[in-house]
Amino acid sequence: MTPNSNFNNKFNSKFGSKLFRSLRTQLLLWLLVPLVLFVGFNIWVTYNNAIAMATVVHDRMLLGSARIIAEQIRYEDDVLQVVIPPAALELFQSDSHDRVYYRVVAANGTLLAGQIDLPDPPRLPHNEESTYFNAIFRDDPVRIVAFSQPVFGVPAQSSVLIEVAQTQLSYKMLSDRMWEHTVQQQLAILVLVVLLLLLGLRHGLAPMMRLRDRVQRRKPGTLEALDAAPVPTELVPLVHAINDYVQRLDDHMSAHGRFIANASHQLRTPLTLLNTQVHYGLRSSDAGTKDAALRAINNGVQHGIRLVNQLLTLSNAETGVGHPLRQTDVNLIEVVQTVLEELATLAQAKHIDLGFESAAAAVMVHATPSMLEELVANLVDNALRYTPAGGRVTVAVTSTGHATVLRVEDNGPGIPEAEREQVFERFYRLHHERSDGSGLGLAIVREIALASKAEIALSGPTIEGGQRSGLIVAVTFPAVPGTADSAPEPLV
């Protein structure tokens, strides 16, 4: 195959694909296909009608010729005499130059006139009756009429059989002309309909083109809703869908902008402190002061590393909502135990009683393993950071036939009911907080829960010694088929 042919094939393929993606082309095809089928059926019916009409005309001419011959039969001097008048044959004069044959036979089979070898009719007609049939005569297809004419006054003679045959050139010419004339009319009508359809489609699709132009003329960054008033009824759902998408895009971009601004602020503050501590340590000549500055720098670096890691985790979790990461069945008990072992040092440093409750050795949930570990780690880390020294944090896992619930409970300051929905926003911090948290923990938990098709709920505080304190975070996962059920417990 030559390069030119490859280019032509690719061009034709792309052009054809683009053409058939056109709404105008598809609508035109859907309208033309049934119309073309109808025209084809009509042409077929017209062809049959043309043949039937030509047959009727041809048969009447044959019968007329036979009757003219029959009128000239005489019985004179005890002999049947037949005179073939010129008018009987002039009926068939045409440009097709058909050949005409005839035969007149007495009742006893005696040939009175014409060709003796003209084929006999399939059945003998009764008096004043005619019958028509097709035959091959002298290698030509012919149409034949057989007409029975009674002759009165003839002894032992009841009737005479007259046959007139004609080749079918004029018959075919007549039927073809009638059919071709009808086909030309049908094609002319089809072309006119196509032109009217193109004009109608152009006019009908004009509102869609105007809507396209309105969208294309909008300036970059414009997120105003489209006006559905000048749009046809069929396009109103499309306009509403575009407006809904624009609204969601506006919300996403606003949240994205807030996220960048908050992240910049969260990173700028520790970097500014680090810079101050570095200058302070460089200006000081005392070794103890330098060590204190280094320890402060180390704490600031650790805080920055944790913040960056949380930002990356949040980004991965958000990606998992729109495009789920590879998920599998994970043993939630093992994940919780691993997290508690890693955070045991932090709990001991704050003298916090960190406990775990579960009635089963293995409880399976469907999730991404790394994301599930981040979810548990953030919940427990938040509880440990906001629980005062000497407090307690309890993690519990329960499973029923319908759901698996991870519950993290602490006796810290809790979250007021009015702010429980806001704490899931990025960088949101309660006014009374004194923790070094970044405000990303619960935001990460919510995104991971959404990606795992789990639900998260906050409850509390509880009553202890007349004081209201504590928070319960419950994450409910869909049950994994085939997992053994443990005894259900009340969660809140």
Buried (B, 14 or more C-beta within 10 A) or exposed (E): EEEEEEEEEEEEEEEEEEEEEEEBEEBBEEBBEEBEEEBEEBBEEBBEBBBEBBBEBBBEBBBBBBBBBBEBBEBEEEEBEBEBEEEBBEBBEEEBEBEBBBBBBBBEEEEBBBBEEBBBBEEEBEEEEBBBBEBEBEEBEBBBBBBBBBBEEBEEBEBBBBBBBBBBBBBBBBBBEBBEEBBEEBEEEBEEBBEEBEEBBEEBBEBBEEBEEBEEEEEEEEBEEBEBEEBEEEBEEBBBEBBEEBEEEEEEEEEEEEBEEBBEEBBEBBEEBBEBBBEBBEEEEEEEEBEBBEEBBEBBEEBBEBBBEBBEBBEBBBEBBEEBBEBEEBBBBBBBBEBBEEBEEBBEEBEBEBEBEBBBEEBBBBBBBEBBBBBBBBBBBBBBBBBBEEBBBBBBBBBEEEBBBBBBBBBBBBBEEEEBEEBBBBBBEBEEEEBEBBBBBBBBBBBBBBBBEBBBBBBBBBEEEEEEBBBBBBBBBBBBEEBEBBEBBEBE
